[in-house]
Amino acid sequence: MQVAVFGAGTMGHALALVFALGGHNVRLTDSDPTTLARAPALMRTALDTLLEAGEAEGWTSDRLATAVTLHPTVGETLQGAELVVEAIIEQPDAKRALFAEIDKHAAPGTIIASNTSYLDIFPLVPERRKGRTLIVHWYTPPYIVDLVDIVGSPDTDPAVITEVRDICAAMGKVPVVMKRFISGYIANRVQTAIALEVNRLVDEGYADIADIDDAIIHGLALRLPVLGHYAKADFTGLNLSRAVLANRTYEPPPVRGHSETLDKLVEQGRTGVIAGRGYFDWGGRSPEELFRERDRKLLALKRAMREIGRMQGT
Ligand SMILES: NC(=O)c1ccc[n+]([C@@H]2O[C@H](COP(=O)([O-])OP(=O)(O)OC[C@H]3O[C@@H](n4cnc5c(N)ncnc54)[C@H](O)[C@@H]3O)[C@@H](O)[C@H]2O)c1
């Protein structure tokens, strides 16, 4: 399939790699020439990590350079495009302008797949494109994380949803089709609920951040890859789940729109791995080195998960 990827930033370059590894021809663009020029090196580094883990057999950087080509204009990027992957900045006006531009150049049958994290993009799309537009939302790094959220609008042709789901599945991904749009889909909403809870525990002085991560890694996380939420509930016993609700011992944290701890860190320039420090101090190690180590560990975990398998009822 001929795929046009718009945006070559954090997600776009990685999505270009995913589709190339999935056997598709990719044309990649970005409105910022520097970002576009940086993409091949980032894709090569990611490919090296995958090769080292035995996850991209037969691939070389030369083959990648043939599978993903860079293009400066919308029209050139859309040449022959059957699928558009929109991964530009999360701003409604920018997305609306790009959809209008795509509408001018794309063939009528082209599928438009937006990677938006939270936006209801459907009102931003020209009317005549709505039947073949849907959200296809990936997680970073998408060449390692398999989940893909898929959701259409009431106007989206169900056959398009099925086609895109099958394309993702054929690339070894795990597409989850939602019945209707809700901002943040499933995993991002759960992650936001966790963020609200742990921010409250830290801001109100119940626990330190390192202890919270210990609790998440050694308590919460261990069971999730094998059971998910609902199978875990079956193992816990539903009477307990019912009693927890009935006893009302748990109060969800208030949605305050900020966290004192987080605000303080950002004010100090501690914005995360790229800055060398965030909640934790990353010891002067480069972001490249840290991302690489993260990817290696995630790939090792995926391998183990594949070997172990999940427990699944019917
Ligand atoms: N970063 C994540 O973890 C993540 C995960 C899932 C989904 N998303 C979504 O993916 C999209 C991109 O996010 P990102 O983190 O890669 O952002 P980013 O800022 O790293 O990259 C966005 C790129 O879009 C480019 N751009 C802006 N307008 C453009 C246009 N008209 N045409 C072509 N390129 C244009 C920018 O120059 C920039 O390089 C957003 O909608 C975001 O919500 C991000």
The ligand as a Tripos MOL2 file, in Angstrom:
@<TRIPOS>MOLECULE
LIG
   44    48     1     0     0
SMALL
NO_CHARGES

@<TRIPOS>ATOM
      1 N1          4.0630   12.0150   21.3920 N.am      1 LIG1
      2 C1          3.2850   11.0020   21.6960 C.2       1 LIG1
      3 O1          3.5900   10.2050   22.5830 O.2       1 LIG1
      4 C2          2.0020   10.7740   20.9490 C.ar      1 LIG1
      5 C3          1.3580    9.5380   21.0780 C.ar      1 LIG1
      6 C4          0.1850    9.2970   20.3530 C.ar      1 LIG1
      7 C5         -0.3520   10.2920   19.5490 C.ar      1 LIG1
      8 N2          0.3040   11.5110   19.4530 N.ar      1 LIG1
      9 C6         -0.2950   12.4900   18.5370 C.3       1 LIG1
     10 O2          0.4760   12.5210   17.3460 O.3       1 LIG1
     11 C7          0.4840   13.8300   16.7770 C.3       1 LIG1
     12 C8          1.9180   14.3020   16.6600 C.3       1 LIG1
     13 O3          2.4930   14.3160   17.9440 O.3       1 LIG1
     14 P1          4.0860   14.3610   18.1530 P.3       1 LIG1
     15 O4          4.3200   14.0690   19.5840 O.co2     1 LIG1
     16 O5          4.7470   13.5240   17.0920 O.co2     1 LIG1
     17 O6          4.3700   15.9110   17.8780 O.3       1 LIG1
     18 P2          5.7340   16.6090   17.4050 P.3       1 LIG1
     19 O7          5.5940   18.0240   17.8280 O.co2     1 LIG1
     20 O8          6.9210   15.8200   17.8210 O.co2     1 LIG1
     21 O9          5.6320   16.5100   15.8110 O.3       1 LIG1
     22 C9          4.6580   17.1980   15.0840 C.3       1 LIG1
     23 C10         5.2770   17.6270   13.7730 C.3       1 LIG1
     24 O10         4.2560   18.1490   12.9260 O.3       1 LIG1
     25 C11         4.8810   19.1060   12.1010 C.3       1 LIG1
     26 N3          3.8450   19.8810   11.4430 N.ar      1 LIG1
     27 C12         3.0880   20.8710   11.9380 C.ar      1 LIG1
     28 N4          2.2100   21.2890   11.0080 N.ar      1 LIG1
     29 C13         2.4060   20.5200    9.9070 C.ar      1 LIG1
     30 C14         1.8050   20.4520    8.6160 C.ar      1 LIG1
     31 N5          0.7970   21.2550    8.2580 N.pl3     1 LIG1
     32 N6          2.2700   19.5400    7.7230 N.ar      1 LIG1
     33 C15         3.2900   18.7220    8.0510 C.ar      1 LIG1
     34 N7          3.9000   18.7540    9.2700 N.ar      1 LIG1
     35 C16         3.4570   19.6180   10.1750 C.ar      1 LIG1
     36 C17         5.7940   19.8720   13.0360 C.3       1 LIG1
     37 O11         6.8100   20.5570   12.3410 O.3       1 LIG1
     38 C18         6.3180   18.7430   13.9140 C.3       1 LIG1
     39 O12         7.5690   18.2560   13.4440 O.3       1 LIG1
     40 C19        -0.3810   14.6910   17.7140 C.3       1 LIG1
     41 O13        -1.6900   14.7250   17.2210 O.3       1 LIG1
     42 C20        -0.3210   13.9250   19.0360 C.3       1 LIG1
     43 O14        -1.4570   14.1570   19.8330 O.3       1 LIG1
     44 C21         1.4650   11.7640   20.1150 C.ar      1 LIG1
@<TRIPOS>BOND
     1     1     2 1
     2     2     3 2
     3     2     4 1
     4     4     5 ar
     5     4    44 ar
     6     5     6 ar
     7     6     7 ar
     8     7     8 ar
     9     8     9 1
    10     8    44 ar
    11     9    10 1
    12     9    42 1
    13    10    11 1
    14    11    12 1
    15    11    40 1
    16    12    13 1
    17    13    14 1
    18    14    15 2
    19    14    16 1
    20    14    17 1
    21    17    18 1
    22    18    19 2
    23    18    20 1
    24    18    21 1
    25    21    22 1
    26    22    23 1
    27    23    24 1
    28    23    38 1
    29    24    25 1
    30    25    26 1
    31    25    36 1
    32    26    27 ar
    33    26    35 ar
    34    27    28 ar
    35    28    29 ar
    36    29    30 ar
    37    29    35 ar
    38    30    31 1
    39    30    32 ar
    40    32    33 ar
    41    33    34 ar
    42    34    35 ar
    43    36    37 1
    44    36    38 1
    45    38    39 1
    46    40    41 1
    47    40    42 1
    48    42    43 1
@<TRIPOS>SUBSTRUCTURE
     1 LIG1         1 GROUP 0 **** ****
